[in-house]
């Protein structure tokens, strides 16, 4: 365990025993805080980048909304903007679920319980984002046919077959990869908290 390695390194140093006892707990707490936030950043940064892309896309659609010259296209444009903004909000809410300060004065069993509950909420919000992404795929493909080709979607032969099939497969594999990556990262974070709890019980 990393915590045991830190403690053994400190105990084997030349510092006086009384100084070792006073500072070891503080060092372990600082290390835990650092490692916890380091792992959470692996999830936070991709989510923040995704939010920025969503907001830029919504802004782009808003600027070129005048090009949508039919009620159908205008409806797709409005739907796309709403979905992009909603995706951004859900991402921020999901990140808030992981903002759990590791308080040395709070029992680590309580921290683990809070983390487990928040982790479930995080994945629920991620599932909502996944569903919204599939809806966004449809509305964005409709707009792309107009923005980049200047033609109605009904005039583009095989547009739905190729673009939607590719988009669906991409979202399917990408969402599974992201979920697996997030699950692995959160599992490592939970193991870190469990190590700290085990250490506190043994000392």
N, C-alpha and C positions, 0 to 999 in steps of 0.2 A: 504494500500500500504506500502511496506517495506520502501520506501524513506520517506513517511510521518511519519512512526513510528520512524525512525532515527532522523528526524528533531524535533519531539515532545520530544523525550528523551533528545536531546541536549538543546532544549529551556527551558526545565524544570529543567535543572541542575543549579548549583550555579555559573556558569561562568558569568562574566560581559557581558552585552548585546552587546557591541561593539566587544568583542572577539568572541561571538557567531556568529555574522554576518560574520566575517572574515574567520572563520574556517569551517562553515557548508557546504558551496559549495565545499570546498576542500575535506571534509570527504565524501560527497555524490559521488563526482567524483571517489575517491579512492575505495569506496564500489562498485560502478558500474563496474569499471574496474575489480575488484576482482571477482565479481559474473559473469560477462560476460565471463571471461576466464575460470572460474570454470565450467560453463555449456558447453563451447566449448570443454573442455578437455574430457567431457563424450563422445564426438564423436571422438576426435583426438586419444585417447588411443586405442580404438578398431581398428581404421583404421591403426594405426602404427603397432599394433600387426599383423594385416592381411598382411601388407606389408612385415614384417619380415618373416612370414610363406611362403609367395609367393617367396621371394628371396632365402630362404633356400631350398624350393622345386625345384626351377630352378637350384640351385647349385647341388642338389642331382641328378637330371636328367642328368646334364652335366657330373658328375663324372662317372655315370654308363651308359653313352651313348653307350659304346662299346658293351653292352649286346644286343643292338637293332640290330639284324642281318639281317633284311630285309628292303627294301626301304620303305615299308608301316610303319613299326615301327619307323624307323628313321624320317620319315615325321611327325609322331605323336609326337615324342620327340622334334623336332624342333618347331612344332606348340605349344606344351605345354610350352616350355621355353619362346617363344615370347609372349604368352598370359599371363604368370605369370609376366613377366617384364612389359608388358603393363598395367596390373591390378595395379601394384605397382605405375606406373607413374600416372595413372588416379586418384588413391587414394590421392597421394600427391597434384595433381592439385586441387582436390575437397576440400582438407583441406585449401589450399591457399585462396579459396573463402571465408572462414570464418574468415580469419585473418584481422579483421576490427578494428583498434584502435578506442576507444571511446574518441574523442578529445573534451575536455570541451570548447575549443575555436571555435568549429564548431557547427553550429545549429543542434540540435538533429533531426529535421525533415530531414535534409540532411543525417544524419547517418542512420535513418530509411529507407530512400530511397535506400541508398547504400546496406544496409543489405538485403532488400527485393530482390534487383537485384542479389546479390551474392548468396542468398539462392536458387533462381531459377537455377542459374548456377550449384550450388552444387548438386541439385537433378537431373539435366540433366546428370552430370558426373556419379552419382550413378546409373542411369539407364543404362548407357554404361557399367559400371562394371557388372551389373546384366546380361546383354546379353553376355558379354565375359565369365562370369562364367559358363553359360550353354555350351558354346563351349569348355571351359576348361574341363568340366565334361567328355565330350566324349573322348578327347585326353588322359586324365589322366586314365580313365578306361581301355583304350587300353594298356597303359603302365603298369598298375598294373597287368594285366594278364601275362605279360612277366617277370616283376621284381620279383613278389612274387610267381608265379607258374612255371615260366620257360617254359610255353607252349604258343603256338600260340592261339590267341583269338578264332579262328575257331574251336579249339579242346575242348574248355570249354563249356560244355552243359548248356544251359539256362543262360549263363553269362550275356548277354545283357538284358535279360528279368528282372532278379532280380536286378542286380547292377544298371542299368540305371533307372529303375523304382524307386528304393529307392533313388538314387542320385537326380533325378528330383524332387521328392516330398520333399526331404530335402531342396533343394535349393529354391523351391517355397515357403514353409512356413518360412524358415529362412530369405529370402530376404524381405518378407512381414513384418516379425517381426522387422527386422533392420530398414526398411523404416518407420514403425510406431514409433519406438523408436527415430529415428533421427528427425522425424517431430514434435514429442512432445517436445523434447529438444530444437529445434530451435524456436518453438512457445513460450516456456517459456523465451527464450533469447530475442525474439522480444518484449514480454510483458514487460520485464525489461527495454528495451530502450524506450518503450512507456510511462512507468511510469516516467522515467526521463524527457522525453519531456513534459509530463503533469505538472510535478513539476516545470520545468523551466518556463512554461507559466503562472503559478499561483503565481510566486514569482519574 
